[in-house]
């Protein structure tokens, strides 16, 4: 659980999301990204029956990377959205509604560089989006959307141009 998710709303609405858990769930708050990743890896390593992530897209991202760091786990991954925008949860909900299925199998992407690897579910940001995210970090006191807009403006004003990138899908490189 990320109690800071949704601008702190998740911490104020514990009764609502706790009602979705079973009595067997153990609620563990992740105080930061590293701890969230560590807790998810531990749950997957312990082969708990299900790991339920309560938080926003960022919390889900870090928990996913911990969860997938353990090969061959039988632990099921569940999501209770509680962030500001919940982009990933919204896309899952749209798909679940259109198919009538609340249990979904989803694709996971991987962003890999030499000596670096991260998994992602919804989107990954490279280039302008990545620079904007980095530029928005110093203003954590602002609401998420305003912070990101501020980061975008700072990135554009600083003269950001572009960077060479490519995408590789099933061994085929696209420039």
C-alpha positions in Angstrom: 0.0 0.0 0.0 1.2 3.5 -0.8 -0.6 5.7 1.7 0.6 8.8 -0.1 -1.1 7.8 -3.4 -3.9 10.0 -4.7 -2.4 13.1 -3.0 -2.9 11.3 0.3 -6.6 10.3 -0.4 -5.7 6.6 -0.1 -4.7 7.0 3.5 -8.0 8.8 4.2 -10.1 6.1 2.6 -8.7 3.0 4.2 -12.2 1.6 5.0 -13.2 1.6 1.3 -10.2 -0.3 -0.1 -9.7 -2.6 2.9 -13.2 -3.9 2.3 -11.9 -5.3 -1.0 -9.3 -7.4 0.8 -9.7 -10.9 2.4 -8.9 -11.5 6.1 -5.8 -13.3 5.0 -4.3 -10.1 3.5 -1.5 -8.5 5.4 -1.4 -4.8 4.8 2.2 -3.5 4.3 2.8 0.2 3.6 5.7 0.9 1.3 7.4 4.1 2.6 9.2 4.6 -0.8 9.8 3.1 -4.2 12.6 0.8 -3.1 10.7 -0.6 -0.2 7.6 -1.2 -2.4 9.8 -3.1 -4.8 11.4 -5.1 -2.0 8.1 -6.0 -0.4 6.7 -7.2 -3.8 9.8 -9.3 -4.4 9.5 -10.8 -1.0 5.8 -11.7 -1.5 6.6 -13.3 -4.9 9.6 -15.1 -3.4 7.5 -16.4 -0.5 4.9 -17.7 -3.1 2.0 -16.0 -1.4 -1.3 -16.8 -3.1 -1.9 -13.2 -4.2 -0.1 -9.8 -4.0 -2.5 -6.9 -4.1 -1.1 -3.5 -5.0 -3.0 -0.6 -3.5 -1.8 2.7 -5.0 -1.4 4.6 -8.2 0.6 3.9 -11.4 3.9 4.7 -9.8 3.3 2.2 -6.9 2.2 -0.4 -9.4 5.3 0.2 -11.5 7.7 -0.3 -8.5 5.8 -3.3 -7.2 5.7 -4.9 -10.7 9.5 -4.6 -10.9 9.9 -6.3 -7.5 7.4 -9.0 -8.4 9.0 -9.8 -11.8 12.4 -9.9 -10.3 11.5 -13.4 -8.9 11.4 -16.0 -11.6 8.7 -18.7 -11.6 6.5 -17.3 -9.0 2.9 -18.6 -8.6 1.8 -15.5 -6.9 -1.1 -13.7 -8.6 -0.9 -10.0 -9.0 -4.0 -7.9 -8.2 -4.6 -4.1 -8.4 -6.7 -1.8 -6.3 -6.2 1.6 -7.9 -5.8 4.6 -5.6 -3.7 7.1 -7.4 -4.4 10.6 -8.7 -5.1 9.6 -12.3 -5.0 5.8 -12.3 -4.3 5.7 -16.1 -3.5 2.0 -16.1 -6.5 1.0 -14.0 -8.7 3.1 -16.3 -7.5 1.2 -19.3 -7.9 -2.2 -17.6 -11.4 -1.2 -16.5 -12.4 -0.2 -20.0 -11.1 -3.6 -21.3 -12.8 -5.5 -18.5 -16.1 -3.8 -19.1 -16.0 -4.4 -22.9 -15.2 -8.1 -22.4 -17.2 -8.8 -19.2 -14.1 -10.3 -17.6 -12.6 -8.9 -14.4 -9.6 -11.2 -14.5 -7.2 -10.2 -17.3 -4.0 -11.4 -18.7 -1.9 -8.4 -19.7 1.3 -7.8 -21.6 4.4 -6.5 -19.8 7.0 -4.4 -21.6 10.7 -4.3 -20.8 13.0 -1.3 -21.1 16.6 -2.5 -21.3 19.9 -0.8 -21.6 23.3 -2.3 -20.8 23.3 -2.7 -17.0 19.7 -1.5 -16.7 16.4 -3.2 -17.0 12.9 -2.1 -15.9 9.5 -3.6 -16.6 6.4 -1.5 -17.4 2.7 -2.1 -17.9 0.9 0.9 -19.3 3.5 3.2 -21.0 7.2 4.0 -20.7 8.5 7.4 -21.1 11.6 8.1 -23.2 12.8 11.4 -24.7 10.6 14.3 -23.9 8.4 12.5 -21.4 11.4 11.2 -19.5 13.0 14.6 -19.4 9.7 16.1 -18.3 9.3 13.6 -15.5 12.8 14.3 -14.3 12.2 18.1 -14.4 9.0 17.7 -12.4 10.6 15.9 -9.4 11.8 19.0 -7.5 8.2 20.2 -7.1 6.7 17.2 -5.3 4.6 19.7 -3.2 2.5 20.4 -6.3 -0.5 18.3 -7.3 0.6 15.6 -9.9 -0.9 17.2 -13.1 0.4 20.7 -12.2 3.8 19.3 -11.3 4.1 17.5 -14.6 3.0 20.6 -16.6 5.6 22.6 -14.7 8.2 20.0 -15.6 7.2 20.1 -19.3 7.6 23.9 -19.4 11.0 23.7 -17.6 12.1 21.0 -20.1 11.0 23.1 -23.1 12.5 26.3 -21.8 15.8 24.6 -21.1 16.2 24.0 -24.8 15.6 20.2 -24.9 15.8 19.0 -28.5 15.7 15.2 -29.0 17.7 12.0 -28.5 18.4 9.1 -30.9 16.2 6.2 -29.9 15.1 2.9 -31.4 12.5 0.2 -30.5 13.2 -3.5 -30.8 10.3 -5.9 -31.0 10.9 -9.6 -31.2 14.5 -9.0 -32.4 13.5 -6.5 -35.1 14.9 -3.0 -34.6 12.8 0.1 -35.6 14.6 3.4 -35.8 
